[in-house]
Amino acid sequence: MASAQDIVAEINNQLASDPQRSKGINATYQFDLAGDGGGTYYVVLKDGSGSAGEGSATDPNTTISMNADDFVDLATGKLDGTRAFMTGKIRIKGDMHLAMKLQSVLTTAAQ
């Protein structure tokens, strides 16, 4: 099973190899992941470029708090983002619209 760190590394690799994944999105995301394999991660998307890694984001537009296992399930398509939000598995602080745009970047990176 992939870890949150593996997923973030793959997002970074895919953003580097295919910067068009971030086309039309200008946002900085921070993930505060709890539980085993948790930590703080960031994803920065700037309309045609992007990066992801471990650590805190500078001035994030959206901060997403969740369990690390749920993050992996979300990124691998095993957990629906809307359902996870509605059941309290995901807590979002900041721009909800930007959080919804991130779903496509997460799921395509994990495939």
Backbone as CSV, one residue per row, in Angstrom:
resi,resn,N_x,N_y,N_z,CA_x,CA_y,CA_z,C_x,C_y,C_z
1,MET,0.849,-1.191,0.000,0.000,0.000,0.000,0.887,1.245,0.000
2,ALA,0.529,2.192,-0.817,1.271,3.452,-0.897,1.063,4.261,0.379
3,SER,2.056,5.055,0.714,1.949,5.952,1.865,1.615,7.356,1.369
4,ALA,1.263,8.227,2.310,1.006,9.627,1.961,2.253,10.237,1.325
5,GLN,3.408,9.913,1.862,4.663,10.438,1.323,4.865,9.953,-0.117
6,ASP,4.537,8.687,-0.399,4.633,8.148,-1.760,3.703,8.900,-2.707
7,ILE,2.488,9.150,-2.254,1.500,9.853,-3.086,1.988,11.263,-3.408
8,VAL,2.483,11.980,-2.411,2.961,13.350,-2.623,4.160,13.345,-3.565
9,ALA,5.063,12.388,-3.413,6.218,12.284,-4.316,5.757,12.027,-5.749
10,GLU,4.748,11.182,-5.917,4.230,10.900,-7.255,3.536,12.124,-7.843
11,ILE,2.806,12.879,-7.030,2.197,14.129,-7.508,3.294,15.064,-8.007
12,ASN,4.375,15.191,-7.235,5.474,16.064,-7.640,6.090,15.591,-8.957
13,ASN,6.321,14.282,-9.084,6.888,13.732,-10.317,5.986,14.004,-11.511
14,GLN,4.697,13.804,-11.337,3.782,14.002,-12.453,3.612,15.471,-12.811
15,LEU,3.678,16.347,-11.828,3.623,17.787,-12.137,4.874,18.211,-12.900
16,ALA,6.018,17.615,-12.570,7.265,17.937,-13.273,7.241,17.410,-14.710
17,SER,6.697,16.199,-14.898,6.690,15.602,-16.232,5.531,16.088,-17.101
18,ASP,4.444,16.530,-16.488,3.276,17.013,-17.227,2.701,18.250,-16.543
19,PRO,3.357,19.392,-16.727,2.905,20.616,-16.043,1.488,21.049,-16.411
20,GLN,0.939,20.530,-17.498,-0.414,20.911,-17.901,-1.475,20.427,-16.923
21,ARG,-1.106,19.512,-16.008,-2.046,19.066,-14.974,-2.560,20.238,-14.151
22,SER,-1.737,21.272,-14.037,-2.120,22.424,-13.222,-2.739,23.549,-14.055
23,LYS,-2.980,23.299,-15.328,-3.553,24.330,-16.195,-4.862,24.850,-15.618
24,GLY,-4.948,26.145,-15.497,-6.164,26.794,-15.016,-6.301,26.857,-13.501
25,ILE,-5.302,26.363,-12.772,-5.372,26.386,-11.306,-4.190,27.181,-10.769
26,ASN,-4.468,28.163,-9.941,-3.447,28.923,-9.231,-3.790,28.837,-7.750
27,ALA,-3.119,27.920,-7.057,-3.467,27.705,-5.654,-2.331,27.021,-4.911
28,THR,-2.304,27.258,-3.612,-1.379,26.574,-2.715,-2.201,25.830,-1.681
29,TYR,-1.918,24.542,-1.566,-2.644,23.662,-0.654,-1.694,23.150,0.421
30,GLN,-2.203,23.025,1.610,-1.464,22.371,2.682,-2.307,21.217,3.190
31,PHE,-1.644,20.086,3.434,-2.299,18.905,3.984,-1.730,18.634,5.360
32,ASP,-2.593,18.614,6.343,-2.219,18.231,7.704,-2.800,16.840,7.921
33,LEU,-1.933,15.839,7.858,-2.365,14.451,7.909,-2.042,13.830,9.263
34,ALA,-3.042,13.227,9.872,-2.897,12.618,11.195,-2.724,11.110,11.062
35,GLY,-2.294,10.479,12.146,-2.190,9.034,12.191,-0.857,8.531,11.664
36,ASP,-0.747,7.205,11.572,0.476,6.590,11.059,0.747,7.068,9.639
37,GLY,1.966,7.472,9.373,2.324,7.959,8.049,1.883,9.383,7.796
38,GLY,1.404,10.051,8.824,0.934,11.425,8.672,2.077,12.415,8.614
39,GLY,1.726,13.668,8.573,2.699,14.744,8.502,2.076,15.942,7.812
40,THR,2.908,16.885,7.477,2.454,18.086,6.786,3.063,18.097,5.387
41,TYR,2.219,18.302,4.393,2.630,18.288,2.991,2.005,19.488,2.280
42,TYR,2.563,19.825,1.123,2.023,20.935,0.334,1.936,20.538,-1.133
43,VAL,1.042,21.209,-1.837,0.944,21.135,-3.287,0.757,22.567,-3.763
44,VAL,1.628,23.011,-4.662,1.541,24.358,-5.230,1.276,24.205,-6.723
45,LEU,0.189,24.810,-7.195,-0.180,24.772,-8.606,-0.221,26.195,-9.135
46,LYS,0.514,26.431,-10.207,0.564,27.766,-10.810,0.355,27.650,-12.303
47,ASP,-0.888,27.527,-12.738,-1.294,27.496,-14.140,-0.180,27.073,-15.097
48,GLY,0.103,25.811,-15.133,1.105,25.291,-16.056,2.396,24.870,-15.386
49,SER,2.470,24.959,-14.085,3.619,24.444,-13.349,3.144,24.062,-11.948
50,GLY,3.972,23.327,-11.247,3.568,22.939,-9.903,4.618,22.108,-9.217
51,SER,4.435,21.957,-7.920,5.324,21.122,-7.125,4.566,20.626,-5.907
52,ALA,5.098,19.564,-5.319,4.510,18.991,-4.117,5.641,18.432,-3.275
53,GLY,5.474,18.482,-1.962,6.514,17.952,-1.096,6.113,17.965,0.355
54,GLU,7.077,17.610,1.185,6.856,17.560,2.619,7.161,18.918,3.227
55,GLY,6.365,19.311,4.211,6.572,20.574,4.901,5.351,21.458,4.804
56,SER,5.440,22.609,5.441,4.330,23.560,5.455,4.363,24.438,4.214
57,ALA,3.183,24.795,3.739,3.055,25.704,2.604,3.144,27.140,3.099
58,THR,3.665,27.985,2.256,3.690,29.408,2.547,2.357,30.007,2.109
59,ASP,1.611,30.532,3.054,0.337,31.210,2.784,-0.612,30.366,1.917
60,PRO,-1.030,29.176,2.416,-1.914,28.329,1.609,-3.298,28.947,1.420
61,ASN,-3.871,28.716,0.228,-5.248,29.124,-0.042,-6.222,28.184,0.647
62,THR,-5.813,26.923,0.753,-6.670,25.888,1.315,-5.837,24.952,2.174
63,THR,-6.311,24.685,3.392,-5.666,23.704,4.261,-6.639,22.560,4.464
64,ILE,-6.160,21.350,4.198,-6.989,20.160,4.279,-6.442,19.278,5.395
65,SER,-7.293,18.967,6.363,-6.903,18.115,7.488,-7.660,16.804,7.383
66,MET,-6.921,15.708,7.514,-7.531,14.393,7.436,-6.554,13.340,7.924
67,ASN,-7.009,12.113,8.029,-6.167,10.994,8.402,-5.309,10.600,7.192
68,ALA,-4.069,10.202,7.430,-3.163,9.835,6.342,-3.716,8.684,5.501
69,ASP,-4.330,7.698,6.146,-4.913,6.571,5.401,-6.054,7.038,4.494
70,ASP,-6.851,7.983,4.971,-7.934,8.526,4.147,-7.369,9.315,2.969
71,PHE,-6.256,10.014,3.172,-5.603,10.749,2.086,-5.172,9.776,0.984
72,VAL,-4.575,8.668,1.383,-4.156,7.657,0.407,-5.378,7.106,-0.322
73,ASP,-6.438,6.802,0.405,-7.663,6.293,-0.227,-8.271,7.326,-1.168
74,LEU,-8.247,8.576,-0.799,-8.756,9.650,-1.651,-7.946,9.729,-2.938
75,ALA,-6.634,9.712,-2.803,-5.755,9.846,-3.964,-5.812,8.635,-4.886
76,THR,-6.104,7.473,-4.342,-6.166,6.258,-5.161,-7.574,5.942,-5.647
77,GLY,-8.505,6.834,-5.362,-9.870,6.672,-5.856,-10.752,5.756,-5.025
78,LYS,-10.270,5.297,-3.877,-11.060,4.423,-3.013,-12.015,5.207,-2.119
79,LEU,-11.797,6.513,-2.006,-12.632,7.363,-1.160,-13.086,8.565,-1.973
80,ASP,-14.380,8.788,-2.016,-14.952,9.930,-2.724,-14.778,11.190,-1.878
81,GLY,-14.214,12.231,-2.469,-13.941,13.467,-1.744,-15.177,14.125,-1.164
82,THR,-16.246,14.163,-1.916,-17.478,14.789,-1.431,-18.051,14.001,-0.260
83,ARG,-18.084,12.697,-0.408,-18.613,11.857,0.672,-17.733,11.987,1.917
84,ALA,-16.417,12.016,1.732,-15.495,12.146,2.866,-15.716,13.478,3.587
85,PHE,-15.949,14.536,2.835,-16.203,15.839,3.438,-17.523,15.827,4.210
86,MET,-18.549,15.262,3.593,-19.875,15.254,4.217,-19.907,14.400,5.486
87,THR,-19.038,13.397,5.586,-19.015,12.532,6.766,-17.952,12.959,7.774
88,GLY,-17.270,14.077,7.517,-16.307,14.608,8.473,-14.916,14.010,8.405
89,LYS,-14.641,13.202,7.388,-13.299,12.630,7.258,-12.295,13.658,6.748
90,ILE,-12.808,14.687,6.090,-11.966,15.770,5.578,-12.471,17.075,6.168
91,ARG,-11.551,17.865,6.674,-11.877,19.209,7.144,-11.110,20.188,6.262
92,ILE,-11.825,21.170,5.745,-11.226,22.127,4.816,-11.321,23.525,5.401
93,LYS,-10.185,24.192,5.419,-10.129,25.586,5.859,-9.637,26.395,4.664
94,GLY,-10.424,27.379,4.279,-10.037,28.196,3.137,-11.011,28.023,1.985
95,ASP,-10.493,28.109,0.778,-11.297,28.133,-0.438,-11.785,26.736,-0.825
96,MET,-13.061,26.465,-0.607,-13.659,25.164,-0.914,-13.621,24.876,-2.416
97,HIS,-13.826,25.890,-3.226,-13.807,25.712,-4.683,-12.440,25.187,-5.131
98,LEU,-11.363,25.737,-4.586,-10.020,25.267,-4.934,-9.798,23.838,-4.449
99,ALA,-10.358,23.497,-3.307,-10.235,22.124,-2.794,-10.883,21.139,-3.769
100,MET,-11.999,21.503,-4.352,-12.681,20.629,-5.298,-11.853,20.448,-6.571
101,LYS,-11.147,21.474,-7.008,-10.303,21.372,-8.197,-9.134,20.417,-7.976
102,LEU,-8.670,20.335,-6.755,-7.521,19.486,-6.459,-7.830,18.017,-6.635
103,GLN,-9.064,17.605,-6.485,-9.438,16.195,-6.597,-8.917,15.578,-7.886
104,SER,-9.045,16.273,-9.008,-8.604,15.702,-10.282,-7.093,15.543,-10.334
105,VAL,-6.355,16.445,-9.704,-4.901,16.337,-9.682,-4.483,15.154,-8.805
106,LEU,-5.132,14.982,-7.678,-4.802,13.880,-6.757,-5.065,12.528,-7.392
107,THR,-6.241,12.327,-7.950,-6.594,11.010,-8.436,-5.802,10.634,-9.686
108,THR,-5.511,11.578,-10.553,-4.744,11.234,-11.738,-3.293,10.936,-11.361
109,ALA,-2.783,11.572,-10.332,-1.397,11.328,-9.922,-1.219,9.947,-9.311
110,ALA,-2.241,9.434,-8.697,-2.121,8.151,-8.008,-2.326,6.968,-8.957
111,GLN,-2.771,7.217,-10.165,-3.043,6.115,-11.092,-1.820,5.723,-11.881
